[in-house]
Amino acid sequence: MAATETTEQREFREYCSAWLDEHKPPPTKIPLPQAAYEVTSEDHRTYLVDWQAKCYEAGLIATDVAKEYGGHGHDRFQQIASTEVRRAKVPYFINWIGLGMAAPTLLAHGTEEQRKSFLPPIFSGEDIWCQGFSEPGAGSDLVSLQTSAVKDGDNWVVNGSKVWTSLGHFAKWMLLLARTDKNDKYNGITYFIAPMGDQGVTVQPIHKMTGESGFNEVFLEEVVVPDHYRIDEVGKGWQVAMSTLTNERGAGTGVGAIASSESPFAAIEQLIALAKREKRNGRTLWEDPVWRDKLIKLYERTEAATQNFRRLGVKALNGGAMRIPLQGKLTGSELGQELHQTALSMLGMKSSLYIGDPNAEEDGRWALGYMNTYTGTISGGSSEIQRNILGERVLGLPKTK
Ligand SMILES: Cc1cc2nc3c(=O)[nH]c(=O)nc-3n(C[C@H](O)[C@H](O)[C@H](O)COP(=O)(O)OP(=O)(O)OC[C@H]3O[C@@H](n4cnc5c(N)ncnc54)[C@H](O)[C@@H]3O)c2cc1C
């Protein structure tokens, strides 16, 4: 129990923990991908949507959201639910873009009608969402996006293409950024909710070096988006996008528990277990002082990240709302990469054996995990961009030119 917890919060924590223990679903026949953004099979989708719906009904998702928007109406209980979900090492929530980005954006900028109709199916996982921000010529430099939306009566007609669209193959709705004025870089962008199943939307999978294809290219050709699917005012898309990205980059309101069994915090335990099995010169790596020193340093960094995260709950220690979560995305993703890289060094030649090879250590999870850790250091803003943001917005350093 945290030192600052009230009796009500402690009871809620105990409830979450007991519920998760009792309802943890049995594993799938074919193992789930390491992360929600890599889910492509229909069986996995059904299993994960069902799991998310149960957690929502149990009050672990949308815990602090008002009841009129489909939430459970508590105050500051979400962090407790999220912590318990992480601790229980249960399957992740497939609708992570809906929970982590669409819901907070709608809560902050949506109309009453949009919140009431779109939020409940986001929480239950019934409607999966994707994010249509990046384009072939607009990633870090997002403001260069070219997909256009032209007004036609009560509708907008959208043309263009998006890239790296995670879960685009399952999504019912897209958070879409489109250019509504070519002559105004920042104020010429508007934010829409685009229907993915409509005519004119083509989704093509992109195959990663891991062999997975959780993200896509999305082509939008004369796609009609009603004006009441616009979020906030025409030309305010950039400001709304910044609010979505703040959530994606870690400093969000956390309307849903986002669980991942592949966090660095889980990986360190598995890495130490690996060191206790792997042998060199007649002894385990855990017994070798050089390896042990390396592992202890990684353990300390993991523990430091955990303790740093706990400061979020203590106002006097959190140094401003954005600082710890933004820092967490940067350090957590880089630490995860180092943990996996260390595992590959421990495995030596065996690290080249991949999933499907009967001789691969732990079914090739370390090699796959290592490649997948690049997701964390690229998506939602690369580490370089995250450093710029921390420098400018948290440390108050002068802006880069
Ligand atoms: C697994 C995965 C899932 C993704 N899912 C989605 C999604 O669902 N929806 C979506 O819209 N996008 C998604 N993305 C795209 C992601 O947001 C972009 O890849 C990211 O913003 C970087 O853009 P880019 O790929 O165009 O790289 P670029 O912007 O071309 O960057 C290339 C390199 O240059 C560096 N760089 C660029 N500008 C600067 C600068 N100013 N200072 C210092 N260094 C700089 C970058 O750090 C990077 O190393 C996903 C990406 C990945 C990897």
The ligand as a MOL file (V3000), in Angstrom:
LIG
                    3D

  0  0  0     0  0            999 V3000
M  V30 BEGIN CTAB
M  V30 COUNTS 53 58 0 0 0
M  V30 BEGIN ATOM
M  V30 1 C 6.1480 0.7670 -34.5520 0
M  V30 2 C 5.6940 2.1360 -34.9670 0
M  V30 3 C 4.3520 2.4400 -34.8970 0
M  V30 4 C 3.8960 3.6820 -35.3410 0
M  V30 5 N 2.5550 3.9390 -35.3110 0
M  V30 6 C 2.0860 5.1060 -35.7940 0
M  V30 7 C 0.6780 5.3480 -35.8530 0
M  V30 8 O -0.1280 4.5170 -35.4480 0
M  V30 9 N 0.2440 6.5050 -36.3850 0
M  V30 10 C 1.1220 7.4770 -36.8340 0
M  V30 11 O 0.6500 8.5180 -37.2640 0
M  V30 12 N 2.4600 7.2620 -36.8090 0
M  V30 13 C 2.9610 6.1120 -36.2960 0
M  V30 14 N 4.3220 5.8740 -36.2720 0
M  V30 15 C 5.2050 6.8590 -36.8910 0
M  V30 16 C 6.0770 7.6260 -35.9280 0
M  V30 17 O 5.3540 8.6070 -35.2410 0
M  V30 18 C 7.2170 8.2290 -36.7590 0
M  V30 19 O 7.9940 7.1410 -37.2450 0
M  V30 20 C 8.1000 9.1430 -35.9420 0
M  V30 21 O 7.4170 10.3210 -35.6020 0
M  V30 22 C 9.3930 9.5230 -36.7120 0
M  V30 23 O 9.0900 9.9960 -37.9700 0
M  V30 24 P 9.7860 9.3890 -39.2840 0
M  V30 25 O 9.6630 7.9060 -39.2460 0
M  V30 26 O 9.2310 10.0940 -40.4570 0
M  V30 27 O 11.3350 9.7230 -39.1090 0
M  V30 28 P 12.0340 11.1050 -39.4400 0
M  V30 29 O 11.2270 12.2200 -38.9140 0
M  V30 30 O 12.3850 11.1090 -40.8870 0
M  V30 31 O 13.3640 10.9880 -38.5640 0
M  V30 32 C 14.5150 10.2720 -39.0110 0
M  V30 33 C 15.6250 10.4630 -37.9790 0
M  V30 34 O 15.9720 11.8710 -37.8810 0
M  V30 35 C 15.8900 12.3200 -36.5190 0
M  V30 36 N 15.3790 13.6900 -36.4600 0
M  V30 37 C 14.3320 14.2070 -37.1830 0
M  V30 38 N 14.1250 15.4920 -36.8330 0
M  V30 39 C 15.0280 15.8020 -35.8700 0
M  V30 40 C 15.3130 16.9810 -35.1030 0
M  V30 41 N 14.5960 18.1010 -35.2610 0
M  V30 42 N 16.3040 16.9290 -34.1910 0
M  V30 43 C 17.0340 15.7760 -34.0090 0
M  V30 44 N 16.8330 14.6490 -34.7300 0
M  V30 45 C 15.8460 14.6420 -35.6330 0
M  V30 46 C 14.9020 11.3680 -35.8690 0
M  V30 47 O 15.1140 11.2890 -34.4570 0
M  V30 48 C 15.2010 10.0440 -36.5510 0
M  V30 49 O 16.3200 9.4260 -35.9390 0
M  V30 50 C 4.8100 4.6570 -35.8180 0
M  V30 51 C 6.1840 4.3460 -35.8550 0
M  V30 52 C 6.6250 3.1070 -35.4370 0
M  V30 53 C 8.0960 2.8140 -35.4830 0
M  V30 END ATOM
M  V30 BEGIN BOND
M  V30 1 1 1 2
M  V30 2 1 2 3
M  V30 3 2 2 52
M  V30 4 2 3 4
M  V30 5 1 4 5
M  V30 6 1 4 50
M  V30 7 2 5 6
M  V30 8 1 6 7
M  V30 9 1 6 13
M  V30 10 2 7 8
M  V30 11 1 7 9
M  V30 12 1 9 10
M  V30 13 2 10 11
M  V30 14 1 10 12
M  V30 15 2 12 13
M  V30 16 1 13 14
M  V30 17 1 14 15
M  V30 18 1 14 50
M  V30 19 1 15 16
M  V30 20 1 16 17
M  V30 21 1 16 18
M  V30 22 1 18 19
M  V30 23 1 18 20
M  V30 24 1 20 21
M  V30 25 1 20 22
M  V30 26 1 22 23
M  V30 27 1 23 24
M  V30 28 2 24 25
M  V30 29 1 24 26
M  V30 30 1 24 27
M  V30 31 1 27 28
M  V30 32 2 28 29
M  V30 33 1 28 30
M  V30 34 1 28 31
M  V30 35 1 31 32
M  V30 36 1 32 33
M  V30 37 1 33 34
M  V30 38 1 33 48
M  V30 39 1 34 35
M  V30 40 1 35 36
M  V30 41 1 35 46
M  V30 42 1 36 37
M  V30 43 1 36 45
M  V30 44 2 37 38
M  V30 45 1 38 39
M  V30 46 1 39 40
M  V30 47 2 39 45
M  V30 48 1 40 41
M  V30 49 2 40 42
M  V30 50 1 42 43
M  V30 51 2 43 44
M  V30 52 1 44 45
M  V30 53 1 46 47
M  V30 54 1 46 48
M  V30 55 1 48 49
M  V30 56 2 50 51
M  V30 57 1 51 52
M  V30 58 1 52 53
M  V30 END BOND
M  V30 END CTAB
M  END
